[in-house]
Amino acid sequence: MNTRQALRFELDPNNVAASRFASHCGASSFAYNTMLAYVHWALDARAFEKRTTGQPSTQVPWNLYVTGSPPAHSGW
């Protein structure tokens, strides 16, 4: 049986480091929320296309994992 031990460290940043931590957390939240909004937009667009035309045509970046083929554009 393997035993794993976690270590805990307490950070005691100065004012500059604390400001940078907060800045990085804000940037991370912004990036996450932006991409989450994009995913919701893409799913809504695909659902609308499926209802209207019967075949969704909006490319989504996670098609590679579902279909095994890369998206139509290589920017992902």
C-alpha positions as YAML, in Angstrom:
chain: A
units: angstrom
residues:
- id: 1
  name: MET
  ca: [0.00, 0.00, 0.00]
- id: 2
  name: ASN
  ca: [1.40, 3.39, -1.04]
- id: 3
  name: THR
  ca: [1.22, 6.30, 1.35]
- id: 4
  name: ARG
  ca: [1.02, 9.79, -0.08]
- id: 5
  name: GLN
  ca: [1.62, 12.86, 1.97]
- id: 6
  name: ALA
  ca: [0.56, 16.36, 1.03]
- id: 7
  name: LEU
  ca: [2.61, 19.34, 2.07]
- id: 8
  name: ARG
  ca: [1.14, 22.67, 3.04]
- id: 9
  name: PHE
  ca: [2.96, 25.94, 2.59]
- id: 10
  name: GLU
  ca: [1.85, 29.31, 3.83]
- id: 11
  name: LEU
  ca: [2.57, 32.24, 1.54]
- id: 12
  name: ASP
  ca: [3.48, 35.54, 3.13]
- id: 13
  name: PRO
  ca: [3.78, 37.87, 0.13]
- id: 14
  name: ASN
  ca: [4.76, 41.50, 0.36]
- id: 15
  name: ASN
  ca: [2.46, 44.16, -1.14]
- id: 16
  name: VAL
  ca: [3.91, 43.88, -4.65]
- id: 17
  name: ALA
  ca: [3.64, 40.09, -4.72]
- id: 18
  name: ALA
  ca: [0.10, 40.18, -3.30]
- id: 19
  name: SER
  ca: [-0.89, 42.64, -6.02]
- id: 20
  name: ARG
  ca: [0.58, 40.35, -8.67]
- id: 21
  name: PHE
  ca: [-1.23, 37.32, -7.22]
- id: 22
  name: ALA
  ca: [-4.52, 39.21, -7.40]
- id: 23
  name: SER
  ca: [-3.77, 40.31, -10.95]
- id: 24
  name: HIS
  ca: [-3.06, 36.74, -12.06]
- id: 25
  name: CYS
  ca: [-6.23, 35.48, -10.38]
- id: 26
  name: GLY
  ca: [-8.25, 38.17, -12.14]
- id: 27
  name: ALA
  ca: [-6.71, 37.30, -15.52]
- id: 28
  name: SER
  ca: [-7.38, 33.61, -14.93]
- id: 29
  name: SER
  ca: [-11.03, 34.29, -14.07]
- id: 30
  name: PHE
  ca: [-11.42, 36.50, -17.15]
- id: 31
  name: ALA
  ca: [-9.95, 33.83, -19.45]
- id: 32
  name: TYR
  ca: [-12.10, 31.08, -17.93]
- id: 33
  name: ASN
  ca: [-15.30, 33.14, -18.17]
- id: 34
  name: THR
  ca: [-14.51, 34.22, -21.74]
- id: 35
  name: MET
  ca: [-13.99, 30.65, -22.92]
- id: 36
  name: LEU
  ca: [-17.05, 29.44, -21.00]
- id: 37
  name: ALA
  ca: [-19.13, 32.09, -22.80]
- id: 38
  name: TYR
  ca: [-17.66, 30.90, -26.11]
- id: 39
  name: VAL
  ca: [-18.58, 27.28, -25.34]
- id: 40
  name: HIS
  ca: [-22.14, 28.29, -24.47]
- id: 41
  name: TRP
  ca: [-22.37, 30.36, -27.66]
- id: 42
  name: ALA
  ca: [-21.09, 27.47, -29.79]
- id: 43
  name: LEU
  ca: [-23.47, 24.98, -28.20]
- id: 44
  name: ASP
  ca: [-26.42, 27.35, -28.64]
- id: 45
  name: ALA
  ca: [-25.45, 27.99, -32.27]
- id: 46
  name: ARG
  ca: [-25.19, 24.27, -32.98]
- id: 47
  name: ALA
  ca: [-28.56, 23.61, -31.31]
- id: 48
  name: PHE
  ca: [-30.17, 26.37, -33.39]
- id: 49
  name: GLU
  ca: [-28.66, 25.01, -36.61]
- id: 50
  name: LYS
  ca: [-29.79, 21.50, -35.75]
- id: 51
  name: ARG
  ca: [-33.35, 22.73, -35.15]
- id: 52
  name: THR
  ca: [-33.49, 24.82, -38.35]
- id: 53
  name: THR
  ca: [-31.46, 22.83, -40.88]
- id: 54
  name: GLY
  ca: [-31.16, 19.43, -39.24]
- id: 55
  name: GLN
  ca: [-27.36, 19.49, -39.45]
- id: 56
  name: PRO
  ca: [-25.13, 21.67, -37.24]
- id: 57
  name: SER
  ca: [-22.34, 23.37, -39.19]
- id: 58
  name: THR
  ca: [-20.67, 25.51, -36.50]
- id: 59
  name: GLN
  ca: [-17.17, 24.20, -35.89]
- id: 60
  name: VAL
  ca: [-16.21, 23.69, -32.27]
- id: 61
  name: PRO
  ca: [-12.66, 23.06, -31.02]
- id: 62
  name: TRP
  ca: [-13.55, 19.87, -29.19]
- id: 63
  name: ASN
  ca: [-14.65, 18.06, -32.39]
- id: 64
  name: LEU
  ca: [-11.22, 16.42, -32.49]
- id: 65
  name: TYR
  ca: [-12.04, 14.48, -29.32]
- id: 66
  name: VAL
  ca: [-15.52, 13.50, -30.52]
- id: 67
  name: THR
  ca: [-14.94, 12.68, -34.19]
- id: 68
  name: GLY
  ca: [-11.22, 11.96, -34.28]
- id: 69
  name: SER
  ca: [-10.71, 14.51, -37.07]
- id: 70
  name: PRO
  ca: [-9.38, 18.04, -36.58]
- id: 71
  name: PRO
  ca: [-11.64, 21.08, -37.07]
- id: 72
  name: ALA
  ca: [-11.83, 22.73, -40.47]
- id: 73
  name: HIS
  ca: [-9.36, 25.44, -39.45]
- id: 74
  name: SER
  ca: [-6.03, 24.84, -37.79]
- id: 75
  name: GLY
  ca: [-6.20, 27.75, -35.34]
- id: 76
  name: TRP
  ca: [-7.27, 25.51, -32.46]
...
